[in-house]
Amino acid sequence: MDQIVQLEGLTKMFRNGRGIHDISLNVQTGDIYGFFGPNGAGKTTVMKIMAGLSRADKGKVRLFGHDVVTHYEQAMASVGVLIETAEAYHYMSGRRNLELAARMYPHVDSNRVDEVLELVGLRSYQHEKVGHYSLGMKQRLGLASAIVARPELLILDEPTNGLDIEGMVQIREIIMQLAREEKITFFISSHLIHEMELMCNRIAILYGGKLITEGYKSELLQGRFSSLEELFLHEVSQERKAAAHA
Ligand SMILES: Nc1ncnc2c1ncn2[C@@H]1O[C@H](COP(=O)(O)OP(=O)(O)OP(=O)(O)O)[C@@H](O)[C@H]1O
């Protein structure tokens, strides 16, 4: 299957008048898809709907061809999700937390736990309590839990949020390694455009709840823009002009 994520006309309006409007996009197998937008643009709202944690007022989400509302289990069977901060039991070791996450999947054995700890660089810290982990280590443990069952698609909401430069680089390298070695397709949100530019092959820009542009990075830049930041500022000024004339 080529298009493993299909969003069609997703709309959700909160009582305060904010929300998301008519979001449609597709993610293909092998993409590292960047879902970029400033704070409050609507990224988490879209991702929660994608993962079946919230309902849209209108529109559809299909994961691997299955509707996430009517066929939740089939849609989520090969999906790992990390939305908002990774949760873990602080009084237990990193390894124990991971073993608990792995217990939900009969096909996951202790070799896979070892493999995943190695992948996220936590092998030497596996017996330390999570309460003693840095934020970066907690995020990496969250990633480890999300990949332990060998998902084909990972949905990550702001995976580098709050991390320092080293923490960001580590997460980025892990994501790129997982894409290469475990053939995982990624749908990643961030408000850090530079991060998106370094990591993703395809980008959607969300602004004020609307998708203002979407496509392969090289097509979006088209030799007209030297960076995604420049493209973003251009698109936002076009959007503002259109809104002023409406
Ligand atoms: N449950 C809710 N009730 C009312 N408004 C909400 C609710 N959830 C989100 N919003 C509003 O909807 C808009 C989109 O929020 P969302 O959290 O999806 O944005 P975001 O792009 O993920 O931002 P951030 O990067 O700050 O997390 C914001 O203006 C937010 O205040």
The ligand as an ORCA input file, in Angstrom:
! r2SCAN-3c Opt
* xyz 0 1
  N      -9.990     21.328     24.006
  C      -9.868     22.544     23.486
  N     -10.799     23.490     23.743
  C     -10.693     24.736     23.203
  N      -9.700     25.126     22.368
  C      -8.762     24.222     22.078
  C      -8.782     22.892     22.621
  N      -7.705     22.211     22.134
  C      -7.044     23.083     21.343
  N      -7.676     24.283     21.310
  C      -7.281     25.462     20.522
  O      -7.173     25.081     19.170
  C      -6.025     25.663     18.570
  C      -5.095     24.578     18.050
  O      -4.481     23.925     19.174
  P      -3.405     22.749     19.000
  O      -3.020     22.303     20.374
  O      -3.939     21.745     18.070
  O      -2.215     23.541     18.318
  P      -0.711     23.101     18.066
  O      -0.393     23.492     16.661
  O      -0.505     21.703     18.460
  O       0.054     24.085     19.041
  P       1.284     23.843     20.061
  O       2.509     23.784     19.209
  O       1.224     25.077     20.901
  O       0.976     22.595     20.822
  C      -5.382     26.538     19.630
  O      -5.804     27.870     19.435
  C      -5.902     25.988     20.930
  O      -6.002     26.986     21.914
*
